[in-house]
Amino acid sequence: MALLFRAFYATAVTGQFMVNTKGMPTNAVQGFMKHLFLAIEDTEPTHVMVCWDMGSKTFRNELFEGYKSNREAPPIELIPQFDFVKEVVDACEIQNIGIAGFEADDCIGTIAKAVHRDINVIIVTGDRDLLQLLDEQIEVRILQKGFGNYKSYTHDLFIEELGVTPKQFIDVKALMGDTSDGYPGVKGIGEKTALKLIQQYEHIDGLLLNLTGLSPSQRKKIEDDMDMLHLSRKLAEINCEVPLVYSLEHAVWSNVPDTFDDYLHDMELRSIRRHMIQSNYFLTMGRA
């Protein structure tokens, strides 16, 4: 979802919605598909899946009414592209994964943790929340500005850069909160302080056992926001036990199907079709 939104706003600011003759805006879809195919070209994967949010309400809204309530409604030109992008991914014979009541992050986490002992997993995203999934054989590539430009994290690199483990970072977020997701954490505790506290006390439980060792100001802030601290911890953690139905066998990747070029032509997805021709996707089909 982060990549779809990013693709939309990359051209929407100049009014380039790429509306086809059917009246359908396609800018987000075409940008997302370019992100997807560049990731495939970069990683040369054996399997590919795409995970989506399935509606705006999840179990986190049941825990905290204000979760993501600070976000504006999506622009009218983007709304029809939520379903359209899934149709395009499906036409490419790539699995769309999602389940009502959970976020795409939860689906990604469930799959990654289930398979990473057997195969290497690379998560490509624009969402830093997924860094908590880093593990042996799980790599996360965070998209930077533009297309195909990533910052790659491994488990060890994350620890080297932040001084905490990916799992400990959940506790860091519980303390500092997340303004984009709309939960406050402990009021007055920022990222630097949160990192220092978890580096020193290892986790929230260790911190709470040592409140007397904190400064009076830090202790008061935490004691005053104790309920929100525990709630923020639940909101920050990705659920890796989502009851998903998916198939690794059906996720095997070789190339786009023979029908995909005609589909792109019929749906007037000229930008992504041009990229695929330039990248020789259709050479084996004798269409380039």
C-alpha positions in Angstrom: 0.0 0.0 0.0 2.9 2.4 0.7 4.2 1.8 -2.8 0.8 2.4 -4.3 0.3 5.7 -2.5 3.8 6.8 -3.3 3.3 6.0 -7.0 0.0 8.0 -7.0 1.5 11.1 -5.4 4.5 11.1 -7.6 2.4 12.2 -10.5 -0.8 13.5 -8.9 0.9 16.7 -7.7 1.1 17.8 -11.4 -2.3 16.5 -12.3 -1.0 13.5 -14.3 -3.6 10.9 -13.4 -3.2 9.1 -16.8 -6.9 8.6 -17.3 -7.7 6.0 -20.0 -10.6 6.1 -22.5 -12.8 4.2 -20.0 -12.4 7.1 -17.6 -10.2 5.2 -15.2 -7.2 6.9 -13.6 -4.1 4.7 -13.9 -1.2 6.7 -12.5 -0.9 4.8 -9.2 -1.4 1.4 -10.8 1.3 2.0 -13.5 3.7 3.5 -10.9 3.1 0.5 -8.5 3.7 -2.0 -11.3 6.9 -0.3 -12.2 8.0 -0.6 -8.6 7.1 -4.3 -8.7 8.9 -5.1 -11.9 12.0 -3.2 -10.9 12.1 -5.1 -7.6 11.8 -8.4 -9.6 14.6 -7.3 -11.9 16.8 -6.3 -8.9 16.2 -9.4 -6.7 15.6 -12.1 -9.4 13.2 -14.0 -7.1 12.0 -17.6 -7.3 8.6 -16.6 -5.8 6.6 -13.4 -5.8 3.6 -12.3 -3.7 1.9 -8.9 -3.2 0.2 -8.1 0.1 -2.6 -5.5 0.6 -4.6 -3.8 3.3 -8.2 -5.0 2.9 -10.2 -2.0 4.2 -9.5 0.8 6.6 -10.5 -1.0 9.8 -8.4 -3.7 11.5 -8.1 -5.3 15.0 -6.0 -2.3 15.9 -9.0 0.0 15.6 -10.8 -2.3 18.1 -7.9 -1.8 20.5 -7.6 1.9 19.9 -10.3 4.0 18.3 -7.8 6.7 17.3 -5.6 4.3 15.3 -4.8 5.9 11.9 -7.8 8.3 12.5 -5.5 11.2 11.7 -5.2 10.2 8.1 -7.1 12.0 5.4 -9.4 10.1 3.1 -7.7 9.0 -0.1 -8.1 11.2 -3.1 -11.0 10.4 -5.4 -8.7 9.6 -8.3 -7.0 6.9 -6.2 -10.0 5.1 -4.8 -10.9 3.1 -8.0 -7.2 2.1 -8.4 -7.3 0.1 -5.2 -9.3 -2.7 -6.9 -7.8 -2.0 -10.4 -4.2 -2.6 -9.2 -5.2 -6.0 -7.8 -6.7 -6.9 -11.2 -3.5 -6.0 -12.9 -1.4 -8.0 -10.5 -3.7 -10.9 -11.0 -3.4 -10.6 -14.8 0.3 -11.0 -14.3 -0.4 -14.2 -12.4 1.0 -13.0 -9.2 -0.8 -13.8 -5.9 -2.7 -10.9 -4.2 -2.7 -11.6 -0.5 -4.9 -9.9 2.1 -7.5 -10.6 4.7 -10.1 -8.3 6.3 -9.3 -7.2 9.9 -5.5 -7.2 9.3 -3.0 -5.0 7.6 -0.7 -5.9 4.8 2.2 -5.7 7.3 0.6 -8.6 9.2 0.2 -10.7 6.1 3.8 -10.0 5.1 5.0 -10.9 8.6 3.0 -14.1 8.7 4.4 -15.3 5.4 7.9 -14.2 6.0 8.2 -15.8 9.4 6.6 -19.0 8.1 9.0 -19.6 5.2 12.3 -17.9 6.1 13.9 -21.0 7.6 13.5 -22.7 4.2 14.1 -19.9 1.7 15.5 -16.4 1.7 12.9 -13.7 2.0 13.2 -10.1 0.6 10.6 -7.6 1.6 10.4 -4.6 -0.7 8.3 -1.7 0.9 8.1 2.0 1.6 7.1 1.3 5.2 9.8 1.3 7.9 7.5 -0.6 10.3 8.4 -3.8 8.5 12.0 -3.5 9.8 10.9 -5.3 12.9 10.6 -8.5 10.8 14.3 -8.6 10.1 15.7 -12.0 10.9 18.1 -14.6 9.6 17.2 -14.9 5.9 14.8 -12.0 6.0 16.0 -8.8 4.4 14.0 -5.6 4.1 14.5 -3.1 1.3 13.1 0.3 2.0 12.4 2.3 -1.1 14.1 5.7 -1.3 13.2 8.5 -3.6 12.4 7.6 -7.2 12.2 4.1 -8.7 14.5 1.1 -8.0 16.5 2.9 -5.3 16.5 1.0 -2.0 18.2 1.0 1.4 18.7 -2.6 2.3 18.6 -3.8 5.9 19.8 -7.2 7.3 19.3 -8.2 10.9 23.0 -7.4 11.7 23.0 -4.1 9.8 19.9 -2.9 11.7 21.6 -3.7 15.1 24.8 -1.9 14.0 22.9 1.2 12.9 20.3 1.6 15.7 21.9 -0.3 18.6 18.8 -2.4 19.3 17.5 -5.6 17.7 14.5 -5.5 15.3 12.4 -7.1 18.0 13.5 -4.4 20.6 12.5 -1.7 18.1 8.8 -2.7 18.8 9.4 -1.5 22.4 11.1 1.6 21.1 8.0 2.4 19.1 5.8 1.7 22.1 7.7 4.4 24.0 7.9 7.0 21.2 4.6 6.3 19.5 3.9 6.7 15.8 2.4 10.0 14.5 1.6 8.5 11.1 -0.4 5.7 12.7 -2.0 8.0 15.3 -0.9 6.4 18.5 1.1 8.6 21.0 3.2 6.2 23.0 4.5 8.0 26.1 4.0 11.7 25.8 7.3 13.5 25.9 9.4 10.5 25.0 11.0 10.9 21.6 13.0 8.4 19.5 16.4 9.2 20.9 15.3 8.8 24.5 13.3 5.6 23.6 16.4 4.1 22.0 18.6 4.9 25.0 16.1 3.4 27.4 15.7 0.1 25.5 19.4 -0.1 24.9 19.9 0.2 28.7 17.0 -1.9 29.9 16.5 -4.3 26.9 12.7 -4.2 26.9 9.6 -2.6 28.3 9.4 -5.0 31.2 13.0 -4.4 32.2 12.4 -0.6 32.0 9.3 -0.8 34.3 11.3 -2.9 36.8 13.8 -0.1 37.0 11.7 3.1 37.1 13.5 4.2 40.2 16.7 4.5 38.2 15.2 7.0 35.7 15.3 10.7 36.0 12.2 12.1 37.9 10.9 13.6 34.6 11.2 10.3 32.7 9.7 8.3 35.5 6.7 10.7 35.8 6.1 10.6 32.0 6.0 6.8 31.9 3.9 6.4 35.1 1.4 9.0 33.8 1.1 7.2 30.4 1.4 3.6 31.6 -1.8 2.4 30.0 -1.0 4.0 26.7 2.5 2.5 26.8 1.1 -1.0 27.0 -1.5 -0.3 24.3 1.1 1.2 22.0 3.2 -1.9 22.4 0.3 -4.0 21.1 -0.4 -1.5 18.2 3.3 -1.4 17.2 3.8 -5.2 16.9 3.2 -6.9 13.6 0.9 -9.9 13.9 2.7 -12.8 12.4 0.0 -15.4 13.0 -2.7 -14.2 10.6 -5.0 -17.0 9.3 -3.9 -16.6 5.7 -4.6 -18.9 2.8 -1.7 -18.8 0.3 0.5 -21.1 -1.8 4.2 -21.1 -2.3 3.6 -23.3 -5.3 1.4 -20.7 -6.9 3.9 -18.0 -6.1 6.7 -19.4 -8.3 7.9 -16.7 -10.7 9.3 -17.2 -14.1 7.9 -14.5 -16.4 4.8 -12.6 -17.2 2.1 -14.8 -18.9 1.6 -14.7 -22.7 -1.6 -12.8 -22.2 -0.2 -9.9 -20.2 1.0 -7.8 -23.2 -2.5 -7.9 -24.7 -4.0 -7.0 -21.3 -1.7 -4.0 -20.9 -2.6 -2.8 -24.4 -6.4 -3.3 -23.8 -6.3 -1.4 -20.5 -4.1 1.3 -22.0 -1.4 0.9 -19.4 1.2 2.4 -21.8 3.8 3.5 -19.3 4.3 0.1 -17.7 4.0 -1.7 -21.1 6.8 0.6 -22.4 9.0 -0.3 -19.4 8.4 -4.0 -19.9 9.3 -3.8 -23.6 12.5 -1.9 -22.7 13.3 -4.5 -20.1 12.8 -7.4 -22.5 9.9 -9.1 -20.7 8.2 -9.9 -23.9 11.3 -11.2 -25.8 10.5 -14.9 -25.2 7.0 -14.2 -26.6 8.3 -12.8 -29.8 6.6 -9.5 -29.3 9.4 -7.0 -28.4 
